[in-house]
Amino acid sequence: MTRIEIICGTYGHRPEGSKHPIPVDRGGFCEVPEAEAQRLYALGVARPAQEMPAPAVATPPNGEDADGAGVNPPEDENGTEGAEAAHLDPEQLQALTNAKLRELAEDMGIDTAKLRTKAQLIAAITDIPLEDAISEEDGVDDGEAPPEIGAEAPVV
């Protein structure tokens, strides 16, 4: 048995001999078989439990270092250095129906005409980075200038 800490969401832990799962929330600990621990690590849901949790450290506000002086943010376009693009989780998509998956794929700009199976839909959806899917939706340029918004005169 391996002691783990849940770091994301809630895990339904079922101790040996128990009929019903016991919810373990983020920050909670439980003991699971090694294979289950490895599965949860791979999903990013848990990490090995530490004997003594690290003490909380106060962090300065964004844009300041420990002395209060300004700090320059990363220079790259998305604000992260060396991070991989985020994708949707295939295991979460398994719960959706084919119709919902097809609708999601079309909303993301994916041509679904040749995608027949649920596995093909999920693969196509998870291949697209979330930044690309979001920018395609929000980056529509209809040629119109945005409306001017200002304070109106008080109603008397």
C-alpha positions in Angstrom: 0.0 0.0 0.0 1.2 3.5 -0.8 0.2 6.7 1.0 -0.8 9.5 -1.4 -2.0 13.0 -1.3 -4.8 14.2 -3.5 -3.8 17.4 -5.3 -6.7 17.9 -7.7 -10.4 17.5 -7.2 -12.0 14.7 -5.1 -11.0 11.0 -5.2 -13.5 8.3 -4.4 -11.3 6.1 -2.1 -12.6 2.6 -1.4 -10.7 1.0 1.6 -10.4 -2.7 1.6 -13.6 -4.4 2.7 -15.7 -1.2 2.2 -18.8 -1.2 0.1 -18.9 2.5 -0.6 -16.2 4.9 -1.6 -15.1 7.6 0.8 -14.5 11.0 -0.8 -10.9 12.4 -0.3 -10.8 16.0 -1.2 -7.7 18.0 -2.5 -5.1 18.1 0.3 -6.4 14.8 1.8 -4.4 11.6 2.3 -5.2 7.9 1.8 -3.5 4.6 1.2 -4.0 2.8 -2.1 -2.3 -0.1 -3.9 0.8 0.8 -5.8 -0.8 0.3 -9.3 -3.6 2.7 -8.3 -1.1 5.2 -7.0 0.8 5.1 -10.3 -2.5 5.7 -12.2 -3.4 8.7 -10.1 0.1 10.1 -10.5 -0.1 9.8 -14.3 -3.5 11.6 -14.3 -2.1 14.4 -12.2 -4.6 13.8 -9.4 -2.2 12.7 -6.7 1.4 12.8 -5.6 3.3 10.7 -3.0 2.5 11.8 0.5 5.2 13.7 2.3 5.8 13.0 5.9 5.8 16.6 6.9 4.0 19.0 4.6 6.2 21.9 3.5 5.5 25.1 5.5 3.4 27.8 3.7 5.4 30.6 2.2 4.1 34.0 1.6 4.5 35.0 -2.0 4.8 38.6 -3.2 2.2 40.2 -5.4 2.5 39.7 -9.1 5.2 41.8 -10.6 7.2 42.3 -7.4 10.2 40.4 -5.9 10.7 39.8 -2.2 12.1 43.4 -1.8 9.0 45.0 -3.5 11.0 45.9 -6.6 9.4 45.3 -10.0 10.1 42.0 -11.8 9.7 41.6 -15.6 7.3 38.9 -16.7 8.5 36.2 -19.1 9.0 37.5 -22.6 7.3 34.8 -24.6 3.8 35.2 -26.0 1.8 33.0 -23.6 3.5 34.0 -20.3 5.0 30.6 -19.6 8.5 29.5 -20.1 9.0 26.1 -21.6 5.5 24.9 -20.8 3.7 22.6 -23.1 0.3 23.5 -24.6 -2.7 22.4 -22.6 -5.1 19.8 -24.1 -8.5 18.4 -23.0 -8.4 15.2 -20.9 -9.5 12.1 -23.0 -10.8 10.4 -19.9 -13.2 13.2 -19.2 -14.4 13.2 -22.8 -15.3 9.5 -22.5 -18.4 10.5 -20.4 -19.8 12.6 -23.3 -22.1 11.3 -25.9 -21.0 11.2 -29.6 -23.4 14.0 -30.4 -21.9 16.2 -27.6 -18.4 15.3 -28.8 -19.3 16.2 -32.4 -20.7 19.5 -31.2 -17.6 20.3 -29.1 -15.3 19.4 -32.1 -17.3 21.6 -34.4 -17.1 24.5 -31.9 -13.4 24.0 -31.8 -13.2 24.3 -35.6 -12.6 20.6 -36.3 -14.1 19.1 -39.5 -16.1 16.1 -38.2 -17.3 14.8 -41.6 -14.8 11.9 -41.6 -14.8 11.2 -37.9 -17.1 8.2 -37.3 -16.3 6.7 -33.9 -16.1 8.1 -30.4 -12.4 7.3 -30.2 -11.8 9.3 -33.5 -13.7 12.3 -32.1 -11.8 12.3 -28.8 -8.5 11.9 -30.6 -9.2 14.9 -32.8 -10.4 17.1 -29.9 -7.4 16.2 -27.7 -4.9 16.9 -30.5 -5.8 20.6 -30.6 -4.2 22.8 -27.9 -6.7 24.7 -25.8 -5.1 28.1 -26.7 -5.8 27.4 -30.4 -9.4 26.4 -29.8 -10.1 29.4 -27.6 -8.4 31.9 -29.9 -10.4 30.7 -32.9 -13.6 31.3 -31.1 -12.7 34.7 -29.6 -10.6 36.0 -32.4 -13.4 36.7 -34.8 -12.9 40.0 -36.7 -16.2 41.1 -38.2 -14.7 44.4 -39.4 -16.8 46.6 -37.1 -15.2 48.9 -34.6 -16.0 48.1 -30.9 -18.7 50.3 -29.4 -17.6 53.3 -27.4 -18.6 53.0 -23.8 -18.7 55.9 -21.5 -20.6 57.5 -18.7 -24.1 58.5 -19.4 -25.8 61.6 -18.1 -27.8 61.0 -14.9 -31.5 60.3 -15.2 -33.5 63.0 -13.5 
